[in-house]
């Protein structure tokens, strides 16, 4: 049983899909660090090119909604600040 588990783990670790998206920092210069960060971000957000197109559209819609909500929040904060300063 132990050998089976070890074999399964090794096969899973070294299979081509598992090794397909490895982000490697090649050097400490700005361009390589930026490329590395973009790679890690793509993997974390699922935008490495493997997502479903309907899922991608949903993400874009949610990002737009998020931006709109952030702008609304910014405006509400400004309104509150105006009211506080007006009374003071």
C-alpha positions as CSV (number, residue, x, y, z in Angstrom):
1,X,0.0,0.0,0.0
2,X,2.8,2.4,0.9
3,X,4.6,1.7,-2.4
4,X,1.3,2.5,-4.3
5,X,0.9,5.8,-2.5
6,X,4.5,6.8,-3.2
7,X,4.2,5.8,-6.8
8,X,0.9,7.8,-7.2
9,X,2.5,10.9,-5.6
10,X,5.5,10.7,-7.9
11,X,3.5,10.2,-11.0
12,X,1.3,13.1,-10.1
13,X,4.2,15.4,-9.3
14,X,6.1,14.7,-12.6
15,X,3.2,14.5,-15.0
16,X,3.3,16.9,-17.9
17,X,0.3,19.0,-16.9
18,X,1.7,19.5,-13.5
19,X,5.0,20.7,-14.9
20,X,3.5,22.8,-17.7
21,X,3.1,26.1,-15.8
22,X,6.1,26.6,-13.7
23,X,7.0,30.2,-12.9
24,X,10.7,30.5,-12.5
25,X,12.5,33.7,-11.5
26,X,15.5,33.8,-13.8
27,X,17.3,36.8,-12.3
28,X,16.8,39.7,-10.0
29,X,16.4,42.4,-12.7
30,X,13.1,44.3,-12.9
31,X,11.9,42.7,-16.2
32,X,12.3,39.1,-14.9
33,X,10.7,39.9,-11.6
34,X,7.7,41.5,-13.4
35,X,7.4,38.5,-15.7
36,X,7.5,36.2,-12.8
37,X,4.8,38.1,-10.9
38,X,2.6,38.1,-14.0
39,X,3.1,34.4,-14.3
40,X,2.2,33.8,-10.6
41,X,-0.8,36.1,-10.9
42,X,-2.1,34.3,-14.0
43,X,-1.9,31.0,-12.2
44,X,-3.6,32.3,-9.1
45,X,-6.4,33.9,-11.0
46,X,-6.9,31.1,-13.5
47,X,-6.1,33.3,-16.5
48,X,-3.3,31.2,-17.8
49,X,-5.3,30.5,-20.9
50,X,-7.1,27.4,-19.9
51,X,-10.4,28.7,-18.5
52,X,-13.7,28.3,-20.2
53,X,-14.8,31.3,-22.3
54,X,-18.1,31.6,-20.4
55,X,-16.2,31.6,-17.2
56,X,-13.9,34.3,-18.7
57,X,-16.9,36.4,-19.6
58,X,-18.3,36.0,-16.1
59,X,-15.0,37.1,-14.6
60,X,-15.0,40.2,-16.9
61,X,-18.5,41.1,-15.8
62,X,-17.6,40.7,-12.2
63,X,-14.5,42.8,-12.6
64,X,-16.6,45.5,-14.2
65,X,-19.1,45.3,-11.4
66,X,-16.3,45.5,-8.9
67,X,-14.9,48.6,-10.5
68,X,-18.3,50.2,-10.4
69,X,-18.8,49.4,-6.8
70,X,-15.4,50.7,-5.9
71,X,-16.3,54.0,-7.6
72,X,-19.6,54.1,-5.8
73,X,-17.8,53.5,-2.5
74,X,-15.2,56.3,-3.3
75,X,-18.1,58.7,-4.0
76,X,-19.9,57.8,-0.8
77,X,-16.7,58.4,1.2
78,X,-16.3,61.8,-0.4
79,X,-20.0,62.6,0.4
80,X,-19.5,61.6,4.0
81,X,-16.3,63.6,4.3
82,X,-18.1,66.7,2.8
83,X,-21.0,66.4,5.3
84,X,-18.6,66.0,8.2
85,X,-16.5,69.0,7.1
86,X,-19.7,71.1,6.4
87,X,-21.0,70.7,9.9
88,X,-17.6,71.2,11.6
